[in-house]
Each structure stands twice: as C-alpha cells, then as structure tokens.
C-alpha cells in the first residue's frame, strides 16, 4: 500500500482553501502546490477544523497586499500578510509566516512546555 500523505494534504488544502478577492479558480492548483509545506504543518489538526482564506488587494500594483487567514477549532484566527510587489514572493511570504505562527502555536500548546524549568 502506497503512502499518500502528501496527496492527502494537497487534497485538504484544495478543499479547505477559499480563494477570495483577487484570485480565480484557475490559479488554485498552482497556489495549492506552493502551499504544500503549509499542508504538512496542518496535519495535527482534523481536516474539517481547518479553514484557509487567501485574498489580495490591489493586485499587480505597488500597494498590493496579500492576506492568508487560517481558522482552527478553539484557536484565535491566525493572519499572515505580505506587501511584496511580486505575487509569487508574496504568496511565499504569507505561507512561511503562517507556518511560523502554527509552529509557535504548537509549541505553546505542547504539554511538555508547561512544566516548570528545573536548574
């Protein structure tokens, strides 16, 4: 039996990612592929508890702003933004920022980090 974990994560991203203002469905496959590393970070959450929304304002202009919002069950929304003028760079920046935020969230929630420090 083949391990299709990466395919499962791509499917979850494809299903849970909402393309908001400034994006079209024709761009979905490329965006999902670019966000594969993000899908790997979302593995520890039930797929039906994950909501992702990507939007861009003033696309292609100097004041372009890309926003990636992640909603998880029982967690305040995580929001990553980028003002990078090039869309691929902006997508990479919001992906990496959200990965960083998820890593920090996981560290805070990990019970091993709740123990008092012993010298």
Buried (B, 14 or more C-beta within 10 A) or exposed (E): EEEEEEEEBBBBBBEBBEBBEBBEEEBBEEBBEBBEEBBBBBEEBEBEEBBBBBBBEEBEEEEBBBBBBBBBEEEEEBBBBBEBEEBEEBBBBBBBBBBEBBEEBEEEEEEEEEEEEEE
